[in-house]
Amino acid sequence: MAEIIQEEKGGGGKKRAKKLLPHMDMTPMVDLMMLLITFFMLTTSLSKAKVMEITLPDKITDPNQEAPKISASRTLNIILGPNDKLYWYPGAVKPEDFNNLPPLMETDYGADGIRRMLLERNRSLAKKIDDFNMDVISGKIKISQDSVQGAIRLLKRVDDTGPIVLVKAYKNANYGNFVDILDEMNITGIARYTFMKIAWYEESMVETAAGITSTAKASAN
């Protein structure tokens, strides 16, 4: 608030202007500054960086080290196909079985598609996580919020019943499908999953399931 001119009465009842030096009242500015500082402190502490957890295979430093063995009964292969299609098959396939490849099962990225299938195969671990969250909410288990995620990670680490998911991408799959399937891994609480390069015989399986002919293959390449 500035004060520039102040009027005062002179002799004979006449009013004359008295010139004063400009004066600025800084009190409202100080209040505004304190409000802005409080606002930025709160918004900075509440906003957290959004990260995407990705499980990658361990780097093998010893060339003589054998790759970890994966139980075929727990293995679940998910293949990101072309045109936003999604395929999966259980177990393992060997290259020598090329003439007798299993058919791929097609699904989608909806709640009644890949999510339901993953939840059914991960029912035991999902129930443990749900029961733990309910105990925390009800107060039966007293634990800080920061420790909740650590406890859930421990439940996943010791789980020996859930599926081991191998995610692979066909050459025409897009990045959006990659993000979608990663979200489904986190939503369904899959403890063990990784991304692998698709094998040549799995590409043939996708092409058979998607109805890609030799002409379409040439144009796609």
MORA-V99025 format. One record per residue. N is the residue number from 1. RES is the residue in one letter. SS is DSSP state (A for helix, B for strand, O for the rest). OMEGA is omega in whole degrees, 0 to 359 (NA if undefined). Layout:
# MORA-V99025
N & RES & SS & OMEGA
N & RES & SS & OMEGA
This chain:
# MORA-V99025
1 & M & O & 185
2 & A & B & 175
3 & E & B & 184
4 & I & B & 187
5 & I & B & 177
6 & Q & B & 181
7 & E & B & 175
8 & E & B & 182
9 & K & B & 176
10 & G & O & 178
11 & G & A & 180
12 & G & A & 177
13 & G & A & 180
14 & K & O & 178
15 & K & B & 176
16 & R & B & 182
17 & A & B & 177
18 & K & B & 182
19 & K & B & 177
20 & L & B & 175
21 & L & B & 179
22 & P & B & 181
23 & H & B & 181
24 & M & B & 177
25 & D & O & 185
26 & M & O & 183
27 & T & A & 178
28 & P & A & 179
29 & M & A & 178
30 & V & A & 178
31 & D & A & 179
32 & L & A & 180
33 & M & A & 179
34 & M & A & 177
35 & L & A & 179
36 & L & A & 179
37 & I & A & 179
38 & T & A & 180
39 & F & A & 182
40 & F & A & 177
41 & M & A & 181
42 & L & A & 182
43 & T & A & 179
44 & T & A & 181
45 & S & A & 182
46 & L & A & 181
47 & S & O & 179
48 & K & O & 180
49 & A & O & 179
50 & K & O & 182
51 & V & O & 179
52 & M & O & 181
53 & E & O & 179
54 & I & O & 178
55 & T & O & 180
56 & L & O & 179
57 & P & O & 179
58 & D & O & 179
59 & K & O & 181
60 & I & O & 181
61 & T & O & 180
62 & D & O & 181
63 & P & O & 179
64 & N & O & 181
65 & Q & O & 180
66 & E & O & 178
67 & A & O & 180
68 & P & O & 181
69 & K & O & 181
70 & I & O & 179
71 & S & O & 181
72 & A & O & 182
73 & S & O & 180
74 & R & O & 185
75 & T & B & 177
76 & L & B & 181
77 & N & B & 177
78 & I & B & 183
79 & I & B & 176
80 & L & B & 185
81 & G & O & 178
82 & P & O & 176
83 & N & O & 177
84 & D & O & 177
85 & K & O & 183
86 & L & B & 182
87 & Y & B & 176
88 & W & B & 173
89 & Y & B & 181
90 & P & B & 175
91 & G & O & 183
92 & A & O & 178
93 & V & O & 178
94 & K & O & 181
95 & P & A & 181
96 & E & A & 177
97 & D & A & 186
98 & F & A & 182
99 & N & A & 181
100 & N & A & 183
101 & L & O & 178
102 & P & O & 178
103 & P & O & 176
104 & L & O & 176
105 & M & B & 183
106 & E & B & 177
107 & T & B & 179
108 & D & O & 184
109 & Y & O & 182
110 & G & O & 180
111 & A & O & 179
112 & D & O & 180
113 & G & O & 184
114 & I & A & 182
115 & R & A & 180
116 & R & A & 180
117 & M & A & 179
118 & L & A & 180
119 & L & A & 179
120 & E & A & 180
121 & R & A & 180
122 & N & O & 188
123 & R & A & 185
124 & S & A & 180
125 & L & A & 180
126 & A & A & 179
127 & K & A & 178
128 & K & A & 181
129 & I & A & 179
130 & D & A & 179
131 & D & A & 179
132 & F & A & 179
133 & N & A & 179
134 & M & A & 178
135 & D & A & 178
136 & V & A & 181
137 & I & A & 181
138 & S & A & 181
139 & G & O & 178
140 & K & O & 174
141 & I & O & 180
142 & K & O & 183
143 & I & O & 180
144 & S & O & 182
145 & Q & A & 179
146 & D & A & 182
147 & S & A & 182
148 & V & A & 181
149 & Q & A & 177
150 & G & A & 178
151 & A & A & 178
152 & I & A & 177
153 & R & A & 177
154 & L & A & 177
155 & L & A & 179
156 & K & A & 184
157 & R & A & 183
158 & V & A & 181
159 & D & O & 179
160 & D & O & 181
161 & T & O & 185
162 & G & O & 182
163 & P & O & 171
164 & I & B & 189
165 & V & B & 176
166 & L & B & 182
167 & V & B & 181
168 & K & B & 184
169 & A & B & 172
170 & Y & O & 187
171 & K & O & 181
172 & N & O & 178
173 & A & O & 182
174 & N & O & 184
175 & Y & A & 179
176 & G & A & 177
177 & N & A & 177
178 & F & A & 179
179 & V & A & 181
180 & D & A & 182
181 & I & A & 176
182 & L & A & 175
183 & D & A & 180
184 & E & A & 177
185 & M & A & 181
186 & N & A & 181
187 & I & A & 183
188 & T & O & 176
189 & G & O & 178
190 & I & O & 185
191 & A & O & 185
192 & R & B & 175
193 & Y & B & 180
194 & T & B & 179
195 & F & B & 184
196 & M & B & 175
197 & K & O & 181
198 & I & O & 179
199 & A & O & 183
200 & W & A & 180
201 & Y & A & 175
202 & E & A & 173
203 & E & A & 177
204 & S & A & 178
205 & M & A & 179
206 & V & A & 181
207 & E & A & 177
208 & T & A & 181
209 & A & A & 182
210 & A & A & 180
211 & G & O & 179
212 & I & O & 180
213 & T & O & 180
214 & S & A & 179
215 & T & A & 179
216 & A & A & 179
217 & K & A & 181
218 & A & A & 180
219 & S & A & 179
220 & A & A & 179
221 & N & O & NA
